Amino acid sequence: MTSPAPVSSRDLPHPVRDEIRLEGVLHALSDPMRLRIVRELAADSGELSCSHFDLPVTKSTTTHHFRVLRESGVIRQVYRGTAKMNGLRRGDLDELFPGLLDAVLDAAARQAVRGG
């Protein structure tokens, strides 16, 4: 069961912890742009607005990437004023899949050093 129906049109639906599926998380993390977003969120350990991310793709593609991350349970998105803020759901992911997020982030960092 997903989160309760949005209270307003500005509330975004998120999967509850028990609905987060490994295959959905792995799919979300398999895309280089989405992995880049997750790496930046992990490095900040807070919330970052969508406009913080300077991705080399169109705005509609950026929106798609955030939606995939949100719907898979990797990130939580909330509106704060006019900004859509994004935070990594590290606690949920670590509880469900211990060590997965750290392993993926470590591998991505090693790959970036190699120039990949």
Biotite code that builds the C-alpha atoms (Angstrom):
import biotite.structure as struc

atoms = struc.array([
    struc.Atom([0.000, 0.000, 0.000], chain_id="A", res_id=1, res_name="MET", atom_name="CA", element="C"),
    struc.Atom([1.378, 3.387, -0.949], chain_id="A", res_id=2, res_name="THR", atom_name="CA", element="C"),
    struc.Atom([1.362, 6.398, 1.307], chain_id="A", res_id=3, res_name="SER", atom_name="CA", element="C"),
    struc.Atom([-2.118, 7.758, 1.989], chain_id="A", res_id=4, res_name="PRO", atom_name="CA", element="C"),
    struc.Atom([-3.632, 9.809, -0.796], chain_id="A", res_id=5, res_name="ALA", atom_name="CA", element="C"),
    struc.Atom([-2.036, 13.224, -1.059], chain_id="A", res_id=6, res_name="PRO", atom_name="CA", element="C"),
    struc.Atom([-3.632, 15.815, 1.203], chain_id="A", res_id=7, res_name="VAL", atom_name="CA", element="C"),
    struc.Atom([-3.228, 18.470, -1.455], chain_id="A", res_id=8, res_name="SER", atom_name="CA", element="C"),
    struc.Atom([-2.069, 18.552, -5.050], chain_id="A", res_id=9, res_name="SER", atom_name="CA", element="C"),
    struc.Atom([1.365, 19.527, -3.743], chain_id="A", res_id=10, res_name="ARG", atom_name="CA", element="C"),
    struc.Atom([1.795, 16.363, -1.657], chain_id="A", res_id=11, res_name="ASP", atom_name="CA", element="C"),
    struc.Atom([3.650, 13.671, -3.558], chain_id="A", res_id=12, res_name="LEU", atom_name="CA", element="C"),
    struc.Atom([2.961, 9.942, -3.192], chain_id="A", res_id=13, res_name="PRO", atom_name="CA", element="C"),
    struc.Atom([5.773, 7.775, -1.825], chain_id="A", res_id=14, res_name="HIS", atom_name="CA", element="C"),
    struc.Atom([5.919, 4.047, -1.177], chain_id="A", res_id=15, res_name="PRO", atom_name="CA", element="C"),
    struc.Atom([5.808, 3.102, 2.487], chain_id="A", res_id=16, res_name="VAL", atom_name="CA", element="C"),
    struc.Atom([8.889, 1.239, 3.701], chain_id="A", res_id=17, res_name="ARG", atom_name="CA", element="C"),
    struc.Atom([7.385, -2.228, 3.277], chain_id="A", res_id=18, res_name="ASP", atom_name="CA", element="C"),
    struc.Atom([6.501, -1.478, -0.366], chain_id="A", res_id=19, res_name="GLU", atom_name="CA", element="C"),
    struc.Atom([10.074, -0.635, -1.395], chain_id="A", res_id=20, res_name="ILE", atom_name="CA", element="C"),
    struc.Atom([11.327, -3.432, -3.637], chain_id="A", res_id=21, res_name="ARG", atom_name="CA", element="C"),
    struc.Atom([14.949, -4.333, -4.288], chain_id="A", res_id=22, res_name="LEU", atom_name="CA", element="C"),
    struc.Atom([14.437, -4.540, -8.046], chain_id="A", res_id=23, res_name="GLU", atom_name="CA", element="C"),
    struc.Atom([12.900, -1.051, -8.075], chain_id="A", res_id=24, res_name="GLY", atom_name="CA", element="C"),
    struc.Atom([15.806, 0.396, -6.093], chain_id="A", res_id=25, res_name="VAL", atom_name="CA", element="C"),
    struc.Atom([18.380, -1.311, -8.323], chain_id="A", res_id=26, res_name="LEU", atom_name="CA", element="C"),
    struc.Atom([16.571, -0.069, -11.436], chain_id="A", res_id=27, res_name="HIS", atom_name="CA", element="C"),
    struc.Atom([16.516, 3.486, -10.085], chain_id="A", res_id=28, res_name="ALA", atom_name="CA", element="C"),
    struc.Atom([20.221, 3.359, -9.224], chain_id="A", res_id=29, res_name="LEU", atom_name="CA", element="C"),
    struc.Atom([21.199, 1.814, -12.578], chain_id="A", res_id=30, res_name="SER", atom_name="CA", element="C"),
    struc.Atom([20.872, 5.083, -14.495], chain_id="A", res_id=31, res_name="ASP", atom_name="CA", element="C"),
    struc.Atom([23.946, 7.371, -14.459], chain_id="A", res_id=32, res_name="PRO", atom_name="CA", element="C"),
    struc.Atom([21.895, 10.570, -13.964], chain_id="A", res_id=33, res_name="MET", atom_name="CA", element="C"),
    struc.Atom([19.869, 9.090, -11.122], chain_id="A", res_id=34, res_name="ARG", atom_name="CA", element="C"),
    struc.Atom([23.013, 7.699, -9.499], chain_id="A", res_id=35, res_name="LEU", atom_name="CA", element="C"),
    struc.Atom([24.545, 11.169, -9.770], chain_id="A", res_id=36, res_name="ARG", atom_name="CA", element="C"),
    struc.Atom([21.530, 12.651, -7.950], chain_id="A", res_id=37, res_name="ILE", atom_name="CA", element="C"),
    struc.Atom([21.787, 10.012, -5.203], chain_id="A", res_id=38, res_name="VAL", atom_name="CA", element="C"),
    struc.Atom([25.531, 10.591, -4.800], chain_id="A", res_id=39, res_name="ARG", atom_name="CA", element="C"),
    struc.Atom([24.962, 14.327, -4.343], chain_id="A", res_id=40, res_name="GLU", atom_name="CA", element="C"),
    struc.Atom([22.172, 13.720, -1.833], chain_id="A", res_id=41, res_name="LEU", atom_name="CA", element="C"),
    struc.Atom([24.338, 11.242, 0.092], chain_id="A", res_id=42, res_name="ALA", atom_name="CA", element="C"),
    struc.Atom([27.249, 13.699, 0.184], chain_id="A", res_id=43, res_name="ALA", atom_name="CA", element="C"),
    struc.Atom([25.015, 16.471, 1.523], chain_id="A", res_id=44, res_name="ASP", atom_name="CA", element="C"),
    struc.Atom([23.061, 14.263, 3.985], chain_id="A", res_id=45, res_name="SER", atom_name="CA", element="C"),
    struc.Atom([20.273, 16.825, 4.076], chain_id="A", res_id=46, res_name="GLY", atom_name="CA", element="C"),
    struc.Atom([17.718, 18.026, 1.594], chain_id="A", res_id=47, res_name="GLU", atom_name="CA", element="C"),
    struc.Atom([18.517, 19.610, -1.752], chain_id="A", res_id=48, res_name="LEU", atom_name="CA", element="C"),
    struc.Atom([16.150, 21.387, -4.106], chain_id="A", res_id=49, res_name="SER", atom_name="CA", element="C"),
    struc.Atom([15.628, 20.099, -7.618], chain_id="A", res_id=50, res_name="CYS", atom_name="CA", element="C"),
    struc.Atom([17.194, 23.304, -8.941], chain_id="A", res_id=51, res_name="SER", atom_name="CA", element="C"),
    struc.Atom([20.424, 22.468, -7.071], chain_id="A", res_id=52, res_name="HIS", atom_name="CA", element="C"),
    struc.Atom([21.169, 19.697, -9.576], chain_id="A", res_id=53, res_name="PHE", atom_name="CA", element="C"),
    struc.Atom([22.826, 20.758, -12.816], chain_id="A", res_id=54, res_name="ASP", atom_name="CA", element="C"),
    struc.Atom([22.149, 17.720, -14.973], chain_id="A", res_id=55, res_name="LEU", atom_name="CA", element="C"),
    struc.Atom([23.034, 17.691, -18.689], chain_id="A", res_id=56, res_name="PRO", atom_name="CA", element="C"),
    struc.Atom([19.472, 16.718, -19.669], chain_id="A", res_id=57, res_name="VAL", atom_name="CA", element="C"),
    struc.Atom([16.210, 18.540, -20.350], chain_id="A", res_id=58, res_name="THR", atom_name="CA", element="C"),
    struc.Atom([13.967, 19.683, -17.519], chain_id="A", res_id=59, res_name="LYS", atom_name="CA", element="C"),
    struc.Atom([11.364, 17.047, -18.403], chain_id="A", res_id=60, res_name="SER", atom_name="CA", element="C"),
    struc.Atom([14.015, 14.309, -18.288], chain_id="A", res_id=61, res_name="THR", atom_name="CA", element="C"),
    struc.Atom([15.258, 15.614, -14.937], chain_id="A", res_id=62, res_name="THR", atom_name="CA", element="C"),
    struc.Atom([11.674, 15.490, -13.641], chain_id="A", res_id=63, res_name="THR", atom_name="CA", element="C"),
    struc.Atom([11.402, 11.894, -14.870], chain_id="A", res_id=64, res_name="HIS", atom_name="CA", element="C"),
    struc.Atom([14.596, 10.898, -13.031], chain_id="A", res_id=65, res_name="HIS", atom_name="CA", element="C"),
    struc.Atom([13.345, 12.392, -9.750], chain_id="A", res_id=66, res_name="PHE", atom_name="CA", element="C"),
    struc.Atom([9.997, 10.639, -10.178], chain_id="A", res_id=67, res_name="ARG", atom_name="CA", element="C"),
    struc.Atom([11.688, 7.248, -10.705], chain_id="A", res_id=68, res_name="VAL", atom_name="CA", element="C"),
    struc.Atom([13.811, 7.787, -7.591], chain_id="A", res_id=69, res_name="LEU", atom_name="CA", element="C"),
    struc.Atom([10.761, 8.841, -5.550], chain_id="A", res_id=70, res_name="ARG", atom_name="CA", element="C"),
    struc.Atom([8.480, 6.053, -6.762], chain_id="A", res_id=71, res_name="GLU", atom_name="CA", element="C"),
    struc.Atom([11.150, 3.409, -6.098], chain_id="A", res_id=72, res_name="SER", atom_name="CA", element="C"),
    struc.Atom([11.577, 4.672, -2.526], chain_id="A", res_id=73, res_name="GLY", atom_name="CA", element="C"),
    struc.Atom([15.151, 5.918, -2.928], chain_id="A", res_id=74, res_name="VAL", atom_name="CA", element="C"),
    struc.Atom([14.298, 9.566, -2.208], chain_id="A", res_id=75, res_name="ILE", atom_name="CA", element="C"),
    struc.Atom([11.565, 11.536, -0.463], chain_id="A", res_id=76, res_name="ARG", atom_name="CA", element="C"),
    struc.Atom([10.315, 14.720, -2.117], chain_id="A", res_id=77, res_name="GLN", atom_name="CA", element="C"),
    struc.Atom([8.428, 17.461, -0.301], chain_id="A", res_id=78, res_name="VAL", atom_name="CA", element="C"),
    struc.Atom([7.465, 20.987, -1.182], chain_id="A", res_id=79, res_name="TYR", atom_name="CA", element="C"),
    struc.Atom([8.932, 23.713, 1.006], chain_id="A", res_id=80, res_name="ARG", atom_name="CA", element="C"),
    struc.Atom([7.385, 26.918, -0.234], chain_id="A", res_id=81, res_name="GLY", atom_name="CA", element="C"),
    struc.Atom([7.851, 26.860, -3.984], chain_id="A", res_id=82, res_name="THR", atom_name="CA", element="C"),
    struc.Atom([10.881, 24.550, -3.903], chain_id="A", res_id=83, res_name="ALA", atom_name="CA", element="C"),
    struc.Atom([10.636, 20.798, -4.268], chain_id="A", res_id=84, res_name="LYS", atom_name="CA", element="C"),
    struc.Atom([13.121, 19.393, -1.774], chain_id="A", res_id=85, res_name="MET", atom_name="CA", element="C"),
    struc.Atom([14.747, 15.992, -2.098], chain_id="A", res_id=86, res_name="ASN", atom_name="CA", element="C"),
    struc.Atom([16.196, 13.793, 0.615], chain_id="A", res_id=87, res_name="GLY", atom_name="CA", element="C"),
    struc.Atom([17.704, 10.339, 0.507], chain_id="A", res_id=88, res_name="LEU", atom_name="CA", element="C"),
    struc.Atom([15.657, 7.686, 2.326], chain_id="A", res_id=89, res_name="ARG", atom_name="CA", element="C"),
    struc.Atom([18.826, 6.221, 3.804], chain_id="A", res_id=90, res_name="ARG", atom_name="CA", element="C"),
    struc.Atom([17.181, 4.943, 6.971], chain_id="A", res_id=91, res_name="GLY", atom_name="CA", element="C"),
    struc.Atom([14.540, 3.004, 5.069], chain_id="A", res_id=92, res_name="ASP", atom_name="CA", element="C"),
    struc.Atom([17.023, 1.629, 2.551], chain_id="A", res_id=93, res_name="LEU", atom_name="CA", element="C"),
    struc.Atom([19.543, 0.622, 5.229], chain_id="A", res_id=94, res_name="ASP", atom_name="CA", element="C"),
    struc.Atom([16.807, -1.110, 7.222], chain_id="A", res_id=95, res_name="GLU", atom_name="CA", element="C"),
    struc.Atom([15.509, -3.053, 4.222], chain_id="A", res_id=96, res_name="LEU", atom_name="CA", element="C"),
    struc.Atom([18.779, -3.721, 2.395], chain_id="A", res_id=97, res_name="PHE", atom_name="CA", element="C"),
    struc.Atom([21.691, -3.384, 4.871], chain_id="A", res_id=98, res_name="PRO", atom_name="CA", element="C"),
    struc.Atom([24.885, -2.217, 3.176], chain_id="A", res_id=99, res_name="GLY", atom_name="CA", element="C"),
    struc.Atom([23.368, -1.899, -0.307], chain_id="A", res_id=100, res_name="LEU", atom_name="CA", element="C"),
    struc.Atom([23.379, 1.882, -0.555], chain_id="A", res_id=101, res_name="LEU", atom_name="CA", element="C"),
    struc.Atom([26.907, 2.191, 0.854], chain_id="A", res_id=102, res_name="ASP", atom_name="CA", element="C"),
    struc.Atom([28.167, -0.514, -1.536], chain_id="A", res_id=103, res_name="ALA", atom_name="CA", element="C"),
    struc.Atom([26.607, 1.232, -4.543], chain_id="A", res_id=104, res_name="VAL", atom_name="CA", element="C"),
    struc.Atom([27.919, 4.648, -3.494], chain_id="A", res_id=105, res_name="LEU", atom_name="CA", element="C"),
    struc.Atom([31.424, 3.251, -2.860], chain_id="A", res_id=106, res_name="ASP", atom_name="CA", element="C"),
    struc.Atom([31.437, 1.515, -6.250], chain_id="A", res_id=107, res_name="ALA", atom_name="CA", element="C"),
    struc.Atom([30.249, 4.700, -7.971], chain_id="A", res_id=108, res_name="ALA", atom_name="CA", element="C"),
    struc.Atom([33.011, 6.710, -6.275], chain_id="A", res_id=109, res_name="ALA", atom_name="CA", element="C"),
    struc.Atom([35.652, 4.193, -7.379], chain_id="A", res_id=110, res_name="ARG", atom_name="CA", element="C"),
    struc.Atom([34.291, 4.277, -10.914], chain_id="A", res_id=111, res_name="GLN", atom_name="CA", element="C"),
    struc.Atom([34.381, 8.084, -10.952], chain_id="A", res_id=112, res_name="ALA", atom_name="CA", element="C"),
    struc.Atom([38.056, 8.005, -9.909], chain_id="A", res_id=113, res_name="VAL", atom_name="CA", element="C"),
    struc.Atom([38.773, 5.651, -12.805], chain_id="A", res_id=114, res_name="ARG", atom_name="CA", element="C"),
    struc.Atom([37.095, 8.168, -15.107], chain_id="A", res_id=115, res_name="GLY", atom_name="CA", element="C"),
    struc.Atom([34.054, 6.043, -15.920], chain_id="A", res_id=116, res_name="GLY", atom_name="CA", element="C"),
])
